[in-house]
Amino acid sequence: MRAAGGLGPFDWRHEAWETLSHELRHHLEWRANVAALEAYDWAAEQNFARQEGEAFDPVFYRSGEEVAPGVYKVEDDVFVERGAGSGEQTTFVWHGGQYRVVLPRNAKRPVFVTVDGLVEPPPGEVVVVVPRKPSLWDVWRARPTPSVARATAEPAGG
């Protein structure tokens, strides 16, 4: 299995511990009638669909772990929720540095921009999310298909 994955040495003890503690948490939350881990697992499935270019729920990341206001973690990926800045760009903070990312031209919101070029990137991806502005019409409309892009962040200065 190690050779097939090409991932190098596999730590069976660590993997067994992660799996058993995850399943034990499922059992305890089920007994306590708490659905936090179920929501997180759903977010992980939606994130996998996003990575594979398949359809996904545009607010799935909010079911991940909120690590700061407007910043969510789903497995190794970090989602930074931002409103649109001036024009078709937005700024965000990562590890104390301010970055600017250009949004795709004519992209319909919500927009998911996977960001490259960061100092100290996480093990996964950093994704800047520019959501749609909520509207009363959202009650009757289907959820929009998110726009997905990749961009290189630039330091925003100051």
Buried (B, 14 or more C-beta within 10 A) or exposed (E): EEEEEEEEEEEEEEEEEEEEEEEEBEEEBEEEEEEEBEBBBBBBBBBEBBBEEEEBBBBBBBBBBEEEEBBBBBBEBBBBBBEBBEEBBBBBEBEEBEBBBBBBEEBEBBBBBBBEEBEEBEEBBBBBBBBBEEEEEEEEEEEEEBBBBEBEBEEBEE
